[in-house]
Amino acid sequence: MTDDSYVFEGPAEAPPPRDNNPPLSISELSFALKRTLEDRFGHVRLRGEVSKVNRHASGHVYLTLKDDKACIDGVIWKGSVRGLGIQPETGLEVIVTGKITSYPARSSYQIVIETMEAAGAGALLARLEALKAKLRDEGLFEAARKKPLPAHPAVIGVITSPTGAVIRDVLHRIAERWPCRVMVWPVVVQGDAAAAQVATAIRGFDALQPGGEIPRPDLVIVARGGGSVEDLWPFNDEALARTVAEARIPIVSAVGHETDTTLIDFVSDRRAPTPTGAAEMVTPVLADLIGWVADLSARSARAAGRLVEDRRTRLRAAARGLPARADDLLALPRQRLDQASLRLGAGLERNRSVHERRAAGVGARLGPHLLERAIERRRARLDAATGRLAAFPLQLERRGERLTALARALATLDPAKPKPGFARVEAEDGVWLTSAAALIPGRAVRLVMPDGSAGATIDGGEPRPAKAAVRPKTPPPEQGALF
């Protein structure tokens, strides 16, 4: 190609347009926000409930302040911790003064606390204390109602999250100490659904029947790792606490760390400081039991050996008092037996003779005449009884006639049926008047006679002697002539 040749290079590129909103780096934005917060909120005074207290090894204290709608992280630098009016504790309601700032590494804002004073008990702890007092008054915390734990459980139930370090620690610790069957009921251990799921698991284990297809646990461990008050709050549920108290299976509470306390710790049959501590509490050490049994076996063998040796010594001492030969030992008894056998025949003969003489004496007194006399006496008694029995109808007839006569006499004396010549005096109300004192002057009475009745009035005059009835004189019979 010659120098005067042309090379086509295409159209020239246009310069890039200029941007009036250049991008910021993350650090620039974070620190800009930090300056804005610190300038706008230099110092603030907040009131809230302390939660999630974390004391770092460096001496700084990290915590969270919250109310019923929001929360904010807080930090207390090491130099300010000693000068606080109170030390932060989970559940306390406090008033703090500090500076709002941000933590650019996490793009979050926080308050650097400089002073802290108590404002009263936190709302969560206040509700918990009220519920605790209610259940205590009902007697659910009484030691007398807590069930003992079995010494050698064959089946252990565990209610916890199926993931995490808690279940692994519990299973590992049980396998080390006391290899037995472990039944895990998976539940959530945090959040709104945790209390209901744990209560359902407890009722499920409690409903299993001994000897059924699914083995019934000898005890149940409710386990969860540590956390804040909010994290552990499901285990302060009243319904869950009552379910634990009503369970027939012994319940071991292993919720949180040793310093954490929940409501089911008070109603359960035993509280463990940690889930691993619960596994140690409910299981013996198999190696220790094997060693203990081996020690008992050795002691039993030594005791049996001493007993046998003692009996052997006593046997040897007794043997020294025995003759050298067995025949010498039996010679005297054998001789006494021979002498007794010789006397036995003569003794039996004498005994037979004595009884024979006694039988002859008794037989002489027996005879038919004894029975005949007895029969005659009984026959005479029978004849006398027969005579008395024959006279009984006549006596019965005479007594009947006498009873009839008495009945007639009684009928003649019945005042309800007055006889001719007699009258019954009655008051107006029908009461019988049987004495002269009842005859008051002017009193109206009724005279009842056999053929009727008539009214009368008591005149009150003196009683007059009754005139003798004048009988008509009967002329004497005519005297006959004497001649």
C-alpha positions in Angstrom: 0.0 0.0 0.0 1.3 3.4 -1.1 1.4 6.5 1.2 -1.3 8.3 -0.7 -3.8 5.5 0.0 -6.8 6.1 2.3 -7.7 4.1 5.4 -11.4 4.1 6.5 -11.5 4.3 10.4 -15.3 4.7 10.9 -17.1 7.5 12.9 -15.4 8.9 16.0 -16.9 7.8 19.5 -19.0 10.4 21.4 -17.7 11.3 24.9 -19.8 9.8 27.9 -22.5 12.0 29.4 -21.7 13.6 32.8 -23.7 12.2 35.9 -24.9 14.8 38.4 -25.7 12.0 41.0 -22.5 10.1 41.5 -22.8 6.8 43.5 -21.8 6.6 47.1 -19.9 3.8 48.7 -21.5 1.8 51.5 -19.1 3.3 54.0 -19.8 6.8 52.9 -23.6 6.3 53.3 -23.2 4.5 56.7 -21.0 7.3 58.1 -23.2 10.0 56.7 -26.2 8.4 58.5 -24.1 8.1 61.6 -23.3 11.8 61.6 -27.0 12.7 60.9 -28.2 10.6 63.9 -25.6 12.0 66.2 -26.3 15.6 65.1 -30.1 15.2 65.3 -30.2 13.1 68.5 -27.3 14.2 70.6 -28.6 13.0 73.9 -31.9 11.3 74.6 -33.7 9.9 77.7 -35.5 6.6 77.1 -37.7 4.4 79.2 -38.0 0.7 78.5 -37.6 -2.9 79.6 -34.2 -4.5 79.7 -33.8 -7.6 77.6 -31.0 -9.8 76.3 -28.2 -8.6 78.6 -24.8 -9.8 77.4 -21.7 -9.0 79.4 -18.7 -9.2 77.1 -15.3 -10.4 78.3 -13.9 -6.9 77.5 -16.2 -5.4 80.2 -18.7 -3.8 77.8 -22.4 -4.6 78.3 -24.7 -5.1 75.4 -28.5 -5.2 75.9 -31.8 -4.4 74.3 -34.4 -1.9 75.5 -38.0 -2.6 74.4 -41.6 -1.6 75.0 -44.8 -3.3 73.7 -44.2 -2.1 70.1 -40.5 -1.6 69.4 -37.0 -2.2 70.6 -33.5 -0.6 70.3 -30.1 -2.0 70.9 -27.9 -0.5 73.6 -24.3 -0.6 74.7 -22.6 0.4 77.9 -18.9 1.0 77.6 -16.7 -0.5 80.3 -15.9 2.9 81.8 -19.6 3.6 82.3 -20.6 0.3 83.8 -19.2 1.0 87.3 -21.0 4.4 87.5 -24.5 3.2 86.8 -27.1 3.6 89.4 -28.3 0.0 89.0 -26.9 -2.9 87.1 -28.9 -4.0 84.1 -30.9 -7.2 84.6 -33.4 -8.9 82.2 -36.9 -7.8 82.9 -36.1 -4.5 84.7 -37.9 -1.4 83.6 -35.3 1.4 83.5 -34.8 5.0 82.4 -31.5 5.5 80.5 -29.7 8.6 79.2 -27.4 8.4 76.3 -26.4 9.2 72.7 -28.0 7.8 69.6 -25.5 6.5 67.1 -25.2 3.8 64.5 -23.0 0.8 64.0 -21.9 1.0 60.4 -20.7 -2.6 60.3 -24.3 -3.9 60.6 -26.1 -0.8 59.4 -28.1 -0.6 62.7 -28.6 2.2 65.1 -28.1 1.9 68.9 -27.9 4.0 72.0 -24.7 4.4 74.0 -26.0 4.4 77.6 -24.3 6.7 80.0 -26.7 6.6 83.0 -29.4 4.1 84.1 -31.9 4.2 86.9 -34.8 1.9 87.9 -38.3 2.7 86.8 -40.0 -0.3 88.2 -40.5 -4.0 87.4 -40.8 -4.9 83.8 -44.2 -5.8 82.3 -43.2 -9.4 81.5 -41.8 -10.0 85.0 -44.9 -8.3 86.6 -47.2 -10.7 84.7 -45.0 -13.6 85.6 -45.0 -12.8 89.3 -48.8 -12.4 89.3 -49.3 -15.7 87.6 -46.7 -17.4 89.9 -48.6 -16.1 93.0 -51.9 -17.4 91.6 -50.6 -20.9 91.0 -48.8 -20.9 94.4 -52.1 -20.1 96.1 -53.7 -23.0 94.3 -51.0 -25.4 95.8 -49.4 -26.3 92.5 -45.9 -25.6 93.9 -46.3 -27.8 97.0 -43.6 -30.4 97.5 -46.1 -33.0 98.7 -47.7 -33.3 95.3 -44.4 -33.8 93.4 -43.8 -37.4 92.1 -40.6 -39.2 92.8 -38.3 -40.1 89.8 -37.8 -43.8 89.0 -34.3 -45.0 90.0 -33.7 -47.1 86.9 -35.9 -45.9 84.0 -36.3 -48.2 81.1 -37.9 -45.6 78.7 -37.2 -41.8 78.8 -39.3 -39.3 76.9 -37.7 -36.1 75.7 -39.7 -33.0 74.5 -37.4 -30.6 72.6 -36.5 -29.3 69.2 -35.2 -32.2 67.0 -32.4 -29.9 65.8 -29.7 -28.2 67.7 -27.2 -29.1 70.4 -29.7 -29.8 73.2 -31.1 -33.1 71.9 -27.5 -34.2 70.9 -26.2 -33.4 74.4 -29.1 -35.2 76.1 -28.9 -38.3 73.9 -25.1 -38.5 74.3 -25.2 -38.1 78.0 -27.9 -40.8 78.5 -26.0 -43.2 76.2 -22.8 -42.7 78.3 -24.4 -43.2 81.7 -27.4 -45.5 81.3 -28.1 -47.0 77.8 -31.9 -47.2 77.6 -34.7 -46.4 75.1 -35.2 -42.7 74.5 -38.4 -41.4 72.8 -38.1 -37.9 71.3 -41.3 -35.8 70.7 -40.2 -33.0 68.4 -41.6 -29.5 69.1 -40.7 -25.9 68.5 -39.2 -24.3 71.7 -39.6 -20.7 70.8 -42.4 -18.5 69.5 -46.2 -18.4 69.9 -46.8 -22.1 69.0 -44.2 -23.5 71.4 -46.4 -23.6 74.6 -49.2 -25.4 72.8 -46.9 -28.0 71.2 -45.1 -28.8 74.4 -48.4 -29.2 76.3 -49.7 -31.5 73.5 -46.5 -33.6 73.8 -46.9 -33.9 77.5 -50.5 -35.0 77.2 -49.5 -37.4 74.4 -46.9 -39.1 76.5 -49.2 -39.2 79.5 -52.0 -40.9 77.5 -49.8 -43.9 76.5 -50.8 -47.0 78.3 -48.3 -49.3 80.1 -47.7 -52.4 78.0 -49.1 -51.0 74.9 -47.7 -51.0 71.4 -45.8 -47.8 72.0 -43.9 -48.0 75.3 -44.9 -45.5 78.0 -42.0 -43.4 79.3 -41.1 -43.7 82.9 -40.3 -40.0 83.0 -40.3 -37.0 80.6 -37.6 -34.3 80.2 -38.7 -30.9 78.8 -35.5 -29.4 77.4 -34.4 -26.2 75.8 -31.2 -24.2 75.7 -30.7 -20.8 77.2 -32.0 -17.5 75.8 -33.6 -14.2 76.7 -36.8 -13.8 78.6 -38.7 -13.5 75.4 -37.2 -16.7 74.0 -38.1 -18.6 77.2 -41.5 -16.9 77.7 -43.5 -19.8 76.2 -42.5 -21.9 79.2 -44.2 -19.3 81.4 -47.6 -20.1 79.9 -50.4 -20.8 82.4 -52.0 -23.6 80.4 -48.6 -25.4 79.9 -47.9 -25.1 83.7 -51.3 -26.7 84.5 -50.6 -29.5 82.0 -47.3 -30.2 83.7 -48.9 -30.2 87.1 -51.7 -32.6 86.0 -49.4 -35.1 84.3 -49.2 -38.6 85.8 -45.7 -39.2 84.4 -42.9 -37.5 86.4 -41.8 -34.3 84.6 -38.2 -32.9 84.7 -37.9 -29.3 83.6 -34.6 -28.5 81.9 -35.3 -25.1 80.3 -32.4 -22.6 79.8 -29.2 -22.3 81.8 -28.8 -22.5 85.6 -29.7 -18.8 86.1 -32.8 -19.0 83.9 -36.1 -19.7 85.7 -39.5 -20.4 84.1 -42.9 -21.2 85.5 -42.8 -24.9 84.7 -39.7 -25.2 86.9 -42.0 -24.6 89.9 -44.8 -27.0 88.9 -42.6 -29.8 87.5 -41.5 -32.7 89.7 -37.8 -31.8 89.4 -35.8 -28.9 88.0 -32.5 -29.4 86.3 -30.0 -26.6 85.8 -29.3 -27.6 82.2 -30.5 -30.2 79.7 -27.3 -32.1 80.2 -27.9 -31.9 84.0 -31.3 -33.3 83.5 -29.9 -36.3 81.7 -27.5 -36.9 84.6 -30.3 -36.4 87.1 -32.6 -39.0 85.7 -30.1 -41.8 84.9 -27.7 -43.7 87.2 -24.2 -44.5 86.0 -24.2 -48.1 84.7 -20.5 -48.5 85.4 -21.1 -47.5 89.0 -23.9 -49.9 89.4 -21.8 -52.7 87.9 -19.1 -51.9 90.3 -21.5 -51.8 93.2 -23.0 -55.2 92.3 -19.5 -56.6 91.9 -18.7 -55.3 95.4 -21.9 -56.8 96.8 -21.1 -60.1 95.2 -17.6 -60.1 96.6 -18.9 -59.2 100.1 -21.5 -61.9 99.8 -18.9 -64.5 98.8 -16.6 -63.5 101.8 -19.6 -63.6 104.2 -20.5 -67.1 102.9 -16.9 -68.2 103.2 -16.8 -67.0 106.8 -20.1 -68.7 107.6 -18.9 -72.0 106.2 -15.6 -71.8 108.1 -17.5 -71.0 111.3 -19.8 -74.0 110.8 -16.7 -76.2 110.0 -15.0 -75.1 113.2 -18.2 -75.8 115.3 -18.5 -79.2 113.6 -14.9 -80.1 114.4 -15.5 -79.1 118.0 -18.6 -81.2 118.3 -16.8 -84.2 116.6 -14.2 -84.2 119.3 -16.9 -85.1 121.9 -18.2 -88.1 119.8 -16.8 -91.7 120.0 -14.4 -92.8 117.5 -16.8 -95.5 116.0 -20.4 -95.2 115.1 -21.2 -98.6 116.8 -20.0 -97.1 120.1 -22.4 -94.3 119.7 -25.3 -96.6 119.0 -24.4 -99.3 121.6 -26.3 -97.8 124.6 -29.5 -96.9 122.7 -29.5 -100.4 121.1 -29.2 -102.0 124.5 -32.1 -99.9 125.9 -34.2 -101.0 122.8 -33.5 -104.6 123.5 -34.6 -104.3 127.1 -37.7 -102.4 126.2 -38.7 -105.1 123.6 -38.3 -107.8 126.3 -40.7 -105.9 128.6 -43.1 -105.1 125.9 -44.7 -108.6 125.6 -45.3 -109.0 129.4 -46.7 -105.4 129.7 -49.2 -106.0 126.9 -50.3 -109.3 128.5 -50.9 -107.6 131.9 -52.8 -104.7 130.2 -55.0 -107.2 128.4 -55.8 -109.1 131.7 -56.7 -105.8 133.5 -59.1 -104.7 130.8 -60.6 -108.2 130.6 -61.4 -108.1 134.4 -62.9 -104.7 134.1 -65.1 -105.8 131.2 -66.3 -108.9 133.1 -67.3 -106.7 136.1 -69.2 -104.3 134.0 -70.9 -107.1 132.0 -72.2 -108.7 135.2 -74.2 -105.6 136.0 -75.8 -105.5 132.6 -78.9 -107.5 131.8 -82.4 -107.5 130.2 -84.0 -106.6 133.6 -82.4 -103.1 133.5 -84.1 -102.4 130.2 -87.4 -103.9 131.3 -87.6 -101.6 134.4 -86.8 -98.6 132.3 -89.5 -99.6 129.8 -92.1 -100.0 132.6 -91.3 -96.6 134.0 -91.8 -94.9 130.7 -95.0 -96.9 130.0 -96.5 -95.7 133.3 -95.7 -92.1 132.4 -97.3 -92.6 129.0 -100.5 -94.0 130.5 -100.7 -91.0 132.9 -100.3 -88.6 130.0 -102.9 -90.4 128.0 -105.5 -90.1 130.9 -104.8 -86.4 131.2 -105.2 -86.0 127.4 -108.6 -87.9 127.5 -109.9 -85.5 130.2 -108.9 -82.4 128.1 -112.1 -82.2 125.9 -114.3 -82.2 129.0 -112.3 -79.5 130.6 -112.4 -77.5 127.3 -116.2 -77.8 127.2 -116.6 -76.6 130.8 -114.3 -73.6 130.1 -116.4 -72.8 127.0 -119.6 -72.8 129.0 -118.1 -70.5 131.6 -116.9 -68.1 128.9 -120.4 -68.0 127.4 -121.9 -67.2 130.8 -119.3 -64.4 131.3 -120.1 -63.0 127.8 -123.8 -62.9 128.7 -123.1 -61.1 132.1 -120.8 -58.6 130.2 -123.6 -57.9 127.8 -126.0 -57.1 130.6 -123.5 -54.7 132.2 -122.8 -52.8 128.9 -123.7 -49.1 129.5 -124.0 -48.6 125.8 -127.1 -50.8 125.9 -128.9 -49.9 129.1 -131.4 -52.5 130.4 -135.0 -51.8 131.4 -135.1 -49.8 134.6 -131.8 -48.1 133.9 -130.8 -44.9 132.1 -127.5 -43.5 130.8 -126.8 -39.8 131.5 -125.0 -37.9 128.7 -123.9 -34.3 128.3 -124.9 -32.3 125.2 -121.6 -33.3 123.4 -122.4 -36.9 124.0 -119.8 -37.4 126.9 -121.1 -39.9 129.5 -121.5 -38.4 133.0 -120.5 -41.0 135.5 -120.3 -39.0 138.8 -122.6 -36.7 140.8 -120.0 -33.9 140.7 -120.6 -33.6 137.0 -124.4 -32.8 137.6 -124.1 -29.0 137.7 -127.5 -27.3 138.4 -129.0 -25.9 135.2 -126.9 -28.2 133.0 -128.7 -29.8 130.1 -128.4 -33.6 129.9 -129.9 -36.4 128.0 -131.3 -39.6 129.5 -130.8 -42.6 127.3 -133.1 -45.6 128.0 -133.5 -48.9 126.2 -136.5 -47.7 124.2 -135.3 -44.1 123.5 -133.9 -40.9 125.0 -135.2 -37.6 126.4 -133.7 -34.3 127.4 -133.5 -33.1 131.0 -132.1 -30.2 133.1 -130.5 -30.6 136.5 -132.6 -28.7 139.0 -130.0 -28.4 141.7 -132.3 -29.3 144.6 -131.3 -31.5 147.5 -131.6 -35.1 146.8 -134.7 -36.6 148.3 -134.9 -40.1 149.6 -136.7 -42.3 147.3 -140.1 -43.5 148.7 -140.4 -47.2 149.0 -142.5 -48.6 146.4 -146.0 -49.3 147.7 -147.0 -52.7 146.8 -150.6 -53.6 146.9 -151.5 -55.5 150.0 -152.3 -59.0 149.3 -154.9 -60.4 151.6 -153.7 -63.3 153.6 -155.0 -66.6 152.4 -158.0 -67.7 154.1 -157.3 -70.1 156.9 -159.0 -73.3 156.5 -161.0 -74.8 159.3 -159.1 -76.9 161.7 -161.8 -79.3 162.1 
